[in-house]
Amino acid sequence: MAHLTLPLVLHYHPLSSYCHKVLIALDELGIDAEKRLLNLGDPAERAAFLALWPTGKMPLLVDGGRPVPETSIIIEHLQRHHAAPGRALIPHDADAALQVRLWDRLFDQYVMTPMQALTANLLRPENNRDTLNEARAREALSSAYAWIDQHLAGRTWIADDAFSMADCAAAPALFYAVTYVPIAPEHGHLAGYFDRLMERPSVKRTIDGARPFFQYYPGRQGLARRFFDPDGH
Ligand SMILES: N[C@@H](CCC(=O)N[C@@H](CS)C(=O)NCC(=O)O)C(=O)O
C-alpha cells in the first residue's frame, strides 16, 4: 500500500507567534506540511514533545523523522530543501542575506521577546503580576517601534526589496505587540508597514487559522475588531 505520510510535520499551535512566523514562511515558499496541533498544557503531550525537543519551544519541524528546531533555522532549512521553484525568503546574495538575518534577529529579540513577556505577565494571577517587568517590556516595545520606523523610511519590506524571512518574523511580532503598545501616530512608516504585512495573503491566511483561538489570547482586549471579524459583521 502506498505511504501517504508527508515527510514534513510541523508541531505548532495556531495562536503562537513563533508558529505564525513558520506558517507564513511555509505559505510563501509554497510548501505543504502536516500540521500537528500541540497542547503543551496536556502533561502527556508535553512529555512526548520534550522527548522530541528538550527546550519544549514550538514550533518544531520534523523532516523525515529528524527534528529541525528554532524558527530561523527551520525557515533556512525549508528554503534549502523544500521550496517551490523560484520561491525564496533569504536572498542568494550574501550581503543581502545578512541584512535579512539581522532584521529577523532584531524582531525576535526586541519585539517578540518583550511582547511575550507581556503575555506571560497576563497569564499570572492578577495579584502576582510583575509591574516593573511590564513597564520595562512596554518601554522596550516603544523604543523598538521608534528605530524600526526610522529604518522603514522609503522601504516596502524590512530588509530586502522582496518580502523575506525578516518580514515573516515581523508580522506576528507586531501583530501581537500592538495589542499591548499601539503604534503612535508619529510612526507613520511603521503603521504603513504593519498594514502591508496584514494585507499579505500568507499573513492573512495565518491569522484566519488563528481566529477561532483569539478568545483564548490573554491580550485579546487590545486586538483590533477587524481581526476578530474581517467582514465587519
Ligand atoms: N527561539 C525560539 C522561540 C520559540 C518560542 O518562544 N515559542 C513559544 C511559543 S510562541 C513557546 O514554545 N512557548 C511555550 C513555552 O515556553 O512553554 C524559536 O525561534 O523557535
PDBQT file of the ligand as one rigid body, heavy atoms in Angstrom, charges set to zero:
ROOT
HETATM    1  N1  LIG A 301      13.743  30.932  19.733  1.00  0.00    +0.000 N 
HETATM    2  C1  LIG A 301      12.565  30.106  19.546  1.00  0.00    +0.000 C 
HETATM    3  C2  LIG A 301      11.415  30.712  20.309  1.00  0.00    +0.000 C 
HETATM    4  C3  LIG A 301      10.158  29.858  20.265  1.00  0.00    +0.000 C 
HETATM    5  C4  LIG A 301       9.131  30.247  21.337  1.00  0.00    +0.000 C 
HETATM    6  O1  LIG A 301       9.371  31.094  22.201  1.00  0.00    +0.000 OA
HETATM    7  N2  LIG A 301       7.969  29.594  21.278  1.00  0.00    +0.000 N 
HETATM    8  C5  LIG A 301       6.925  29.799  22.270  1.00  0.00    +0.000 C 
HETATM    9  C6  LIG A 301       5.572  29.955  21.574  1.00  0.00    +0.000 C 
HETATM   10  S1  LIG A 301       5.433  31.476  20.691  1.00  0.00    +0.000 SA
HETATM   11  C7  LIG A 301       6.790  28.558  23.139  1.00  0.00    +0.000 C 
HETATM   12  O2  LIG A 301       7.107  27.463  22.718  1.00  0.00    +0.000 OA
HETATM   13  N3  LIG A 301       6.292  28.728  24.360  1.00  0.00    +0.000 N 
HETATM   14  C8  LIG A 301       5.991  27.618  25.199  1.00  0.00    +0.000 C 
HETATM   15  C9  LIG A 301       6.788  27.589  26.461  1.00  0.00    +0.000 C 
HETATM   16  O3  LIG A 301       7.698  28.407  26.626  1.00  0.00    +0.000 OA
HETATM   17  O4  LIG A 301       6.461  26.718  27.294  1.00  0.00    +0.000 OA
HETATM   18  C10 LIG A 301      12.290  29.976  18.042  1.00  0.00    +0.000 C 
HETATM   19  O5  LIG A 301      12.625  30.880  17.254  1.00  0.00    +0.000 OA
HETATM   20  O6  LIG A 301      11.767  28.918  17.637  1.00  0.00    +0.000 OA
ENDROOT
TORSDOF 0
